[in-house]
Amino acid sequence: MESTSDEQKMMINEPLLKKTPKGGFRTMPFIIANEAFEKVASYGLTPNMILYLMREYHMEMATGSNILFLWSAATNFLPVVGALLADSLMGRFWMIAFGSVISFLVKFPLQNFIV
């Protein structure tokens, strides 16, 4: 009889599913891989974009290079602003939802949906 009470105490004290902490160093490979692929994509886009700006918008090379520099600077700095907003004001899930909506609207303007 005594052994059943000990088993019951162990079952009550020990959770069935041990929760592991989220985040930390085990997420670092995913973050590094994501950043590496993003940099490869942006460096591959730059030569094509300068040609596009020169041919379609008839810009000089210096003007197009300045625009691409400003775009690169903004895309490298704005994640810091987003992280500060997410941590201090909005929370991670609301910030992810907000960023997804903004990203969708930038990539697919409403003009594409008007028939």
Backbone as JSON Lines, residues from 0, in Angstrom:
{"i":0,"aa":"M","n":[0.82,-1.18,0.0],"ca":[0.0,0.0,0.0],"c":[0.86,1.26,0.0]}
{"i":1,"aa":"E","n":[1.99,1.15,0.69],"ca":[2.86,2.3,0.79],"c":[3.5,2.65,-0.56]}
{"i":2,"aa":"S","n":[3.76,1.67,-1.38],"ca":[4.38,1.92,-2.67],"c":[3.45,2.67,-3.61]}
{"i":3,"aa":"T","n":[2.15,2.46,-3.5],"ca":[1.23,3.2,-4.37],"c":[1.19,4.67,-4.01]}
{"i":4,"aa":"S","n":[1.29,4.99,-2.75],"ca":[1.28,6.41,-2.37],"c":[2.57,7.09,-2.83]}
{"i":5,"aa":"D","n":[3.7,6.37,-2.79],"ca":[4.94,6.94,-3.3],"c":[4.86,7.18,-4.8]}
{"i":6,"aa":"E","n":[4.26,6.24,-5.52],"ca":[4.09,6.41,-6.97],"c":[3.18,7.6,-7.27]}
{"i":7,"aa":"Q","n":[2.13,7.76,-6.48],"ca":[1.22,8.88,-6.7],"c":[1.93,10.21,-6.44]}
{"i":8,"aa":"K","n":[2.78,10.26,-5.42],"ca":[3.52,11.48,-5.12],"c":[4.48,11.82,-6.26]}
{"i":9,"aa":"M","n":[5.11,10.8,-6.82],"ca":[6.04,11.03,-7.92],"c":[5.29,11.52,-9.15]}
{"i":10,"aa":"M","n":[4.11,10.98,-9.39],"ca":[3.33,11.39,-10.56],"c":[2.85,12.83,-10.41]}
{"i":11,"aa":"I","n":[2.54,13.22,-9.2],"ca":[2.07,14.59,-8.98],"c":[3.23,15.58,-9.09]}
{"i":12,"aa":"N","n":[4.37,15.22,-8.55],"ca":[5.5,16.15,-8.51],"c":[6.22,16.29,-9.85]}
{"i":13,"aa":"E","n":[6.26,15.23,-10.67],"ca":[6.99,15.28,-11.94],"c":[6.02,15.48,-13.09]}
{"i":14,"aa":"P","n":[6.2,16.5,-13.89],"ca":[5.32,16.67,-15.04],"c":[5.6,15.6,-16.09]}
{"i":15,"aa":"L","n":[4.56,15.24,-16.84],"ca":[4.71,14.22,-17.87],"c":[5.56,14.72,-19.02]}
{"i":16,"aa":"L","n":[5.31,15.93,-19.44],"ca":[6.09,16.52,-20.54],"c":[6.96,17.63,-19.98]}
{"i":17,"aa":"K","n":[8.23,17.44,-20.04],"ca":[9.13,18.48,-19.56],"c":[9.26,19.56,-20.62]}
{"i":18,"aa":"K","n":[9.0,20.77,-20.24],"ca":[9.09,21.89,-21.18],"c":[10.54,22.35,-21.25]}
{"i":19,"aa":"T","n":[11.0,22.5,-22.47],"ca":[12.35,23.01,-22.66],"c":[12.26,24.51,-22.94]}
{"i":20,"aa":"P","n":[13.25,25.26,-22.52],"ca":[13.22,26.7,-22.77],"c":[13.32,26.98,-24.27]}
{"i":21,"aa":"K","n":[12.63,28.02,-24.69],"ca":[12.65,28.4,-26.1],"c":[13.76,29.41,-26.34]}
{"i":22,"aa":"G","n":[14.23,29.43,-27.57],"ca":[15.25,30.4,-27.94],"c":[16.63,30.0,-27.47]}
{"i":23,"aa":"G","n":[17.45,30.98,-27.27],"ca":[18.79,30.72,-26.79],"c":[19.73,30.37,-27.93]}
{"i":24,"aa":"F","n":[20.81,29.69,-27.57],"ca":[21.86,29.41,-28.54],"c":[21.46,28.36,-29.58]}
{"i":25,"aa":"R","n":[20.47,27.56,-29.3],"ca":[20.1,26.56,-30.29],"c":[19.39,27.16,-31.5]}
{"i":26,"aa":"T","n":[18.91,28.39,-31.4],"ca":[18.29,29.06,-32.54],"c":[19.3,29.81,-33.4]}
{"i":27,"aa":"M","n":[20.52,29.93,-32.92],"ca":[21.53,30.7,-33.65],"c":[21.83,30.17,-35.05]}
{"i":28,"aa":"P","n":[21.92,28.86,-35.29],"ca":[22.17,28.41,-36.67],"c":[21.08,28.85,-37.64]}
{"i":29,"aa":"F","n":[19.83,28.87,-37.19],"ca":[18.74,29.31,-38.06],"c":[18.83,30.79,-38.37]}
{"i":30,"aa":"I","n":[19.18,31.58,-37.39],"ca":[19.32,33.02,-37.59],"c":[20.49,33.32,-38.53]}
{"i":31,"aa":"I","n":[21.6,32.65,-38.31],"ca":[22.78,32.88,-39.16],"c":[22.51,32.44,-40.59]}
{"i":32,"aa":"A","n":[21.85,31.3,-40.78],"ca":[21.53,30.83,-42.13],"c":[20.56,31.79,-42.82]}
{"i":33,"aa":"N","n":[19.57,32.29,-42.09],"ca":[18.62,33.23,-42.66],"c":[19.32,34.51,-43.1]}
{"i":34,"aa":"E","n":[20.2,35.03,-42.28],"ca":[20.93,36.24,-42.64],"c":[21.87,36.01,-43.82]}
{"i":35,"aa":"A","n":[22.5,34.85,-43.87],"ca":[23.4,34.55,-44.98],"c":[22.64,34.5,-46.3]}
{"i":36,"aa":"F","n":[21.49,33.82,-46.31],"ca":[20.71,33.75,-47.54],"c":[20.16,35.12,-47.94]}
{"i":37,"aa":"E","n":[19.81,35.93,-46.96],"ca":[19.32,37.28,-47.26],"c":[20.42,38.13,-47.88]}
{"i":38,"aa":"K","n":[21.64,38.02,-47.38],"ca":[22.75,38.79,-47.93],"c":[23.1,38.33,-49.34]}
{"i":39,"aa":"V","n":[23.08,37.03,-49.58],"ca":[23.35,36.51,-50.93],"c":[22.31,37.04,-51.91]}
{"i":40,"aa":"A","n":[21.05,37.04,-51.49],"ca":[19.98,37.52,-52.37],"c":[20.14,39.02,-52.65]}
{"i":41,"aa":"S","n":[20.46,39.8,-51.63],"ca":[20.57,41.24,-51.86],"c":[21.8,41.59,-52.69]}
{"i":42,"aa":"Y","n":[22.91,40.87,-52.48],"ca":[24.1,41.13,-53.31],"c":[23.88,40.67,-54.74]}
{"i":43,"aa":"G","n":[23.09,39.66,-54.95],"ca":[22.78,39.23,-56.31],"c":[21.81,40.17,-57.01]}
{"i":44,"aa":"L","n":[20.98,40.86,-56.24],"ca":[20.01,41.77,-56.82],"c":[20.62,43.11,-57.23]}
{"i":45,"aa":"T","n":[21.66,43.53,-56.56],"ca":[22.23,44.86,-56.77],"c":[22.67,45.13,-58.21]}
{"i":46,"aa":"P","n":[23.45,44.25,-58.86],"ca":[23.84,44.56,-60.25],"c":[22.65,44.63,-61.2]}
{"i":47,"aa":"N","n":[21.68,43.77,-60.99],"ca":[20.49,43.82,-61.84],"c":[19.69,45.09,-61.6]}
{"i":48,"aa":"M","n":[19.63,45.51,-60.36],"ca":[18.85,46.71,-60.04],"c":[19.49,47.97,-60.59]}
{"i":49,"aa":"I","n":[20.82,48.05,-60.58],"ca":[21.46,49.25,-61.12],"c":[21.25,49.32,-62.63]}
{"i":50,"aa":"L","n":[21.28,48.18,-63.3],"ca":[20.98,48.18,-64.74],"c":[19.53,48.57,-65.0]}
{"i":51,"aa":"Y","n":[18.63,48.08,-64.17],"ca":[17.21,48.43,-64.32],"c":[17.0,49.93,-64.13]}
{"i":52,"aa":"L","n":[17.61,50.49,-63.11],"ca":[17.45,51.93,-62.87],"c":[18.05,52.76,-64.0]}
{"i":53,"aa":"M","n":[19.13,52.29,-64.58],"ca":[19.75,53.04,-65.67],"c":[18.94,52.93,-66.96]}
{"i":54,"aa":"R","n":[18.43,51.75,-67.27],"ca":[17.72,51.56,-68.54],"c":[16.27,52.04,-68.49]}
{"i":55,"aa":"E","n":[15.54,51.67,-67.46],"ca":[14.11,51.98,-67.41],"c":[13.82,53.39,-66.89]}
{"i":56,"aa":"Y","n":[14.6,53.82,-65.91],"ca":[14.37,55.14,-65.33],"c":[15.36,56.18,-65.82]}
{"i":57,"aa":"H","n":[16.26,55.8,-66.7],"ca":[17.24,56.7,-67.32],"c":[18.03,57.49,-66.28]}
{"i":58,"aa":"M","n":[18.46,56.79,-65.24],"ca":[19.27,57.43,-64.2],"c":[20.74,57.28,-64.54]}
{"i":59,"aa":"E","n":[21.51,58.2,-64.02],"ca":[22.96,58.06,-64.12],"c":[23.41,56.98,-63.14]}
{"i":60,"aa":"M","n":[24.59,56.43,-63.37],"ca":[25.08,55.37,-62.51],"c":[25.26,55.86,-61.07]}
{"i":61,"aa":"A","n":[25.73,57.09,-60.9],"ca":[25.95,57.63,-59.55],"c":[24.62,57.78,-58.8]}
{"i":62,"aa":"T","n":[23.59,58.26,-59.49],"ca":[22.29,58.43,-58.85],"c":[21.7,57.08,-58.46]}
{"i":63,"aa":"G","n":[21.77,56.12,-59.37],"ca":[21.28,54.78,-59.07],"c":[22.04,54.13,-57.94]}
{"i":64,"aa":"S","n":[23.35,54.33,-57.89],"ca":[24.16,53.77,-56.81],"c":[23.8,54.4,-55.47]}
{"i":65,"aa":"N","n":[23.53,55.7,-55.47],"ca":[23.1,56.36,-54.23],"c":[21.76,55.82,-53.74]}
{"i":66,"aa":"I","n":[20.84,55.6,-54.65],"ca":[19.54,55.06,-54.27],"c":[19.7,53.65,-53.69]}
{"i":67,"aa":"L","n":[20.51,52.83,-54.34],"ca":[20.73,51.48,-53.83],"c":[21.47,51.49,-52.49]}
{"i":68,"aa":"F","n":[22.37,52.44,-52.3],"ca":[23.05,52.57,-51.01],"c":[22.06,52.92,-49.91]}
{"i":69,"aa":"L","n":[21.17,53.88,-50.18],"ca":[20.18,54.27,-49.18],"c":[19.22,53.12,-48.88]}
{"i":70,"aa":"W","n":[18.84,52.38,-49.92],"ca":[17.96,51.22,-49.72],"c":[18.66,50.18,-48.86]}
{"i":71,"aa":"S","n":[19.93,49.91,-49.14],"ca":[20.69,48.94,-48.36],"c":[20.85,49.4,-46.91]}
{"i":72,"aa":"A","n":[21.11,50.67,-46.72],"ca":[21.25,51.2,-45.36],"c":[19.95,51.07,-44.59]}
{"i":73,"aa":"A","n":[18.84,51.37,-45.25],"ca":[17.53,51.27,-44.58],"c":[17.2,49.82,-44.23]}
{"i":74,"aa":"T","n":[17.46,48.9,-45.16],"ca":[17.12,47.5,-44.89],"c":[18.05,46.87,-43.86]}
{"i":75,"aa":"N","n":[19.22,47.43,-43.66],"ca":[20.1,46.91,-42.6],"c":[19.81,47.54,-41.25]}
{"i":76,"aa":"F","n":[19.23,48.72,-41.21],"ca":[18.98,49.41,-39.95],"c":[17.57,49.17,-39.41]}
{"i":77,"aa":"L","n":[16.58,49.06,-40.27],"ca":[15.2,48.95,-39.8],"c":[14.9,47.71,-38.98]}
{"i":78,"aa":"P","n":[15.58,46.58,-39.15],"ca":[15.33,45.47,-38.21],"c":[15.64,45.82,-36.76]}
{"i":79,"aa":"V","n":[16.59,46.71,-36.52],"ca":[16.88,47.14,-35.15],"c":[15.68,47.91,-34.6]}
{"i":80,"aa":"V","n":[15.1,48.77,-35.41],"ca":[13.92,49.53,-34.99],"c":[12.76,48.57,-34.72]}
{"i":81,"aa":"G","n":[12.57,47.59,-35.61],"ca":[11.51,46.61,-35.41],"c":[11.71,45.79,-34.15]}
{"i":82,"aa":"A","n":[12.94,45.44,-33.85],"ca":[13.22,44.67,-32.63],"c":[12.92,45.5,-31.39]}
{"i":83,"aa":"L","n":[13.29,46.78,-31.41],"ca":[12.98,47.64,-30.27],"c":[11.48,47.81,-30.07]}
{"i":84,"aa":"L","n":[10.75,47.99,-31.17],"ca":[9.29,48.1,-31.07],"c":[8.68,46.81,-30.54]}
{"i":85,"aa":"A","n":[9.16,45.69,-31.05],"ca":[8.59,44.4,-30.63],"c":[8.87,44.13,-29.16]}
{"i":86,"aa":"D","n":[10.06,44.43,-28.71],"ca":[10.42,44.14,-27.32],"c":[9.77,45.1,-26.33]}
{"i":87,"aa":"S","n":[9.64,46.36,-26.71],"ca":[9.18,47.34,-25.74],"c":[7.68,47.63,-25.81]}
{"i":88,"aa":"L","n":[7.1,47.59,-27.0],"ca":[5.71,48.03,-27.12],"c":[4.72,46.94,-27.52]}
{"i":89,"aa":"M","n":[5.04,46.23,-28.59],"ca":[4.01,45.41,-29.22],"c":[4.01,43.95,-28.78]}
{"i":90,"aa":"G","n":[5.14,43.38,-28.55],"ca":[5.21,41.94,-28.33],"c":[5.54,41.25,-29.63]}
{"i":91,"aa":"R","n":[6.12,40.07,-29.54],"ca":[6.65,39.45,-30.75],"c":[5.58,39.01,-31.74]}
{"i":92,"aa":"F","n":[4.44,38.49,-31.25],"ca":[3.44,37.99,-32.18],"c":[2.74,39.12,-32.93]}
{"i":93,"aa":"W","n":[2.41,40.22,-32.24],"ca":[1.79,41.35,-32.91],"c":[2.76,42.01,-33.89]}
{"i":94,"aa":"M","n":[4.04,42.04,-33.53],"ca":[5.03,42.62,-34.43],"c":[5.22,41.77,-35.68]}
{"i":95,"aa":"I","n":[5.21,40.45,-35.53],"ca":[5.32,39.57,-36.69],"c":[4.11,39.74,-37.6]}
{"i":96,"aa":"A","n":[2.91,39.84,-37.02],"ca":[1.71,40.06,-37.82],"c":[1.76,41.41,-38.54]}
{"i":97,"aa":"F","n":[2.17,42.45,-37.84],"ca":[2.28,43.78,-38.43],"c":[3.3,43.79,-39.57]}
{"i":98,"aa":"G","n":[4.46,43.19,-39.33],"ca":[5.5,43.13,-40.36],"c":[5.06,42.33,-41.57]}
{"i":99,"aa":"S","n":[4.31,41.26,-41.35],"ca":[3.82,40.45,-42.47],"c":[2.84,41.24,-43.33]}
{"i":100,"aa":"V","n":[1.95,41.98,-42.69],"ca":[0.97,42.78,-43.45],"c":[1.68,43.87,-44.23]}
{"i":101,"aa":"I","n":[2.62,44.55,-43.62],"ca":[3.36,45.62,-44.31],"c":[4.17,45.03,-45.47]}
{"i":102,"aa":"S","n":[4.8,43.9,-45.24],"ca":[5.58,43.26,-46.3],"c":[4.68,42.86,-47.47]}
{"i":103,"aa":"F","n":[3.5,42.34,-47.17],"ca":[2.56,41.97,-48.22],"c":[2.11,43.18,-49.01]}
{"i":104,"aa":"L","n":[1.81,44.28,-48.32],"ca":[1.34,45.48,-49.02],"c":[2.43,46.12,-49.86]}
{"i":105,"aa":"V","n":[3.68,46.01,-49.43],"ca":[4.78,46.57,-50.21],"c":[5.03,45.73,-51.46]}
{"i":106,"aa":"K","n":[4.97,44.41,-51.31],"ca":[5.27,43.54,-52.44],"c":[4.11,43.45,-53.42]}
{"i":107,"aa":"F","n":[2.89,43.53,-52.92],"ca":[1.72,43.41,-53.78],"c":[0.81,44.62,-53.56]}
{"i":108,"aa":"P","n":[1.12,45.73,-54.24],"ca":[0.28,46.94,-54.03],"c":[-1.17,46.67,-54.42]}
{"i":109,"aa":"L","n":[-2.05,47.48,-53.91],"ca":[-3.47,47.3,-54.16],"c":[-3.82,47.48,-55.63]}
{"i":110,"aa":"Q","n":[-2.95,48.13,-56.39],"ca":[-3.21,48.31,-57.82],"c":[-3.28,46.97,-58.55]}
{"i":111,"aa":"N","n":[-2.54,45.98,-58.08],"ca":[-2.53,44.68,-58.74],"c":[-3.86,43.94,-58.56]}
{"i":112,"aa":"F","n":[-4.64,44.31,-57.54],"ca":[-5.88,43.61,-57.28],"c":[-7.08,44.27,-57.92]}
{"i":113,"aa":"I","n":[-6.91,45.5,-58.42],"ca":[-8.02,46.19,-59.08],"c":[-8.09,45.71,-60.52]}
{"i":114,"aa":"V","n":[-9.26,45.24,-60.9],"ca":[-9.43,44.69,-62.25],"c":[-9.91,45.75,-63.2]}
